[in-house]
Amino acid sequence: MVLDPDGVLDEDAITSLAEACRVIRADGWLDLRRAWDLDVRCRSDSQQTLCVSSDEFAAATDLPWDIEHEADEVIRLRWPVPKELRALLRSADPASAQNLIDAAGTHTDVAEIVASAYRVAVGDPGSELKSVVRQRLIPETPTEFWDALAAILATPAARSVAAGRGDLTGLQRLWNEWLRHGHADGADAFTAAPGAVLGLLGAGLLKPAPMRATGLPDWASVGAVDPDPEQLVAELFAVQPPSPTDPTSWIETASWWGQVRAAIAASPAPPDNTESAWRIWEQLDERFRTWLRRSYGSSLLSAAPFAALHQIAPRLARRVDEGAKILLVVIDGLGFAQWHPLRRAASLTVLEATGSLAMIPTLTSVSRQAIFAGALPRDFVQHIDTTRAEERRWQQFWTGRGIANRDISYAKVTGGDADPIPEPRGRVAAVVVNAVDEILHGAEVLGDRQVAVSVDLWARTGFLTNLVGEATRDGYETWITSDHGNLPTLPRPIPGEGQIVEKAGTRVRIYPNAVLRGQAADEGDVWDPPGLPTEDAGYFPLFAPGRSGYHPGGERVCHGGISLDEVIVPVARVSA
């Protein structure tokens, strides 16, 4: 017997329970009596659960005497949080829900529970701003969270975001005013939480503004229009995010590093602090590789939105179920270092922004195919070396969810001057754009700076702006992502192995068996990432260590490896 007078069990919970045993439901006294006498007593099932959802029965003693004593066990369900927080608990992700429950175990006041669960010091401008920014950078933050936070926040900047349920119009106004005049209502939050502000600027959710005021902190120039690249790098150094420990904080760090790399690449000559930047990268990337080996497998299974690229299609399917028309634009090879200047040059409005883990190795045939298949590489082993099947896999994913073929479209273009703008069709459309990847592979003279100039020129031709603009006008919700990022690499000797190697990439070499790879182990890093095909498929990667690549002299911008730059890619919902 399960007594649920407060409605703890929803339909999903009932369905889940029914997988373990036979479930009988009763709404009131008459339902209960009928179910017990005509159903429960007439069956010999060893596993039966009778769920009673009437407020007539709040305790075992409220039941008829015979039912109370004949039932094997009577369980009274209770909410683990106060009534005011039940809607928030239902909508929260598992980690946040557990935080709420833990906080309710030590606090009784609703405001104190919310503050404890979401780690906000009410009344502290910096803490409050950090709390709203942290959630604003997570897609699918429920409205119940914003409502709960708006009820307790006390400072103007953070409260404007919570009251707007994540809308940043008020915060943008304060930012513009602060840069213009040096003062604004709630500007103390900016000086108290520069990292939070830079997180929004890096994501493109907060826009740079003209900086006319004097006496502002040096880091404020990061959010000003057209800052000096060398100064920008120096100020970014000063607000480096805390040491990352989980996917969310690694995405924040990848976005920050992308800003640093973009600033360096934007300078005609390498700034004086370029070497310092790459020393910081070495420390970050070493920690990232350690974290990746330990946590990549669990991250692939994470319930967090867009945790890994193979989850993008299933996440977008939820939006389609809710009535949205979707356009997914996959810009091959786009890393955070290119995304930050690209979205500005293309005049895109960023509505949501996060990042995602690419498939490893970070090769187009592996990672881009996972996006369209909505599956891990081990599920398409026969096509793991080619992209020929990705259109078919995109169609199979959506037809498997009840979408008719006529409502699914796919196009692949370079994105050059001669290419017409693909017209999205149906309820779900996908466009692959190869322009950035083509630029990467041609940047063998000036490396990152050559890429930066070429990507900026491509953005200003208007291809991406027009694609997103037409989709916006046609009512599409447009998402942009990439299959992998990229890294400017330094040369290392190319092993002379001939046909022993199945695929001899610049950042990764694929061997047909573990023995042959083991013989070359001194030439790179041995790792079999989760999600790859099983051993009998003959797919054994060897990754170039550090910032090196298997190529002759000069700097080359390439991909395939396991660096922070290659593995974490942007994911954003945009409009024109």
Buried (B, 14 or more C-beta within 10 A) or exposed (E): BBBBBBEBBEEEEBEEBEEEEBBBBBEEBEBBEEBBEEBBEEEEEEEBBBBBBBEEBBEBEBBEEEBBEEBEEBEBBEBBBBEEBBBBBBBBBEEBBBBBBBBBEEBEEBBBBBBBBBEBEBEBBBBBBBBBBBBBBBBBBBEBBBBBBBBBBEBBBBBBBBBBBBBBEBBBBBBBBBBBEBEBBBBBBBBBBBBBBBBBBBBBBBBBBEBEBEEBEEBBBBBBEEBBBBBBBBBBBEBBBEEBEEBBBBBBBBBBBBBBBBBBBBBEEBBEBBEEBBEBBEEBBEBBBEBBBEBBEEBBEBEBBBBBBBBBBEBBBEBBEEEBBBBBBBBBBBBBBBBBBBBBBBBBBBBBBBBBBBBBBBBBBBBBBBBBBBBBBBBBBEBBBEBEBBBEBBBBBBEEBEBEEEBBBBBBBBBEEEBEBBEBBBBBBBBBBBBBBBBBBEBBEBBBBBBBBBBBEBBEBBBBBBBBBBBBEBEBBBBBBBBBBBBBBBBBEBBEBEEBBBBBBBBBBBBBBEEBBEEBEEBBBBBBBBBBBEEEBBBBBBBBEBBBBBBEEEBBBBBBBBBBBBBBBBBBBBBB
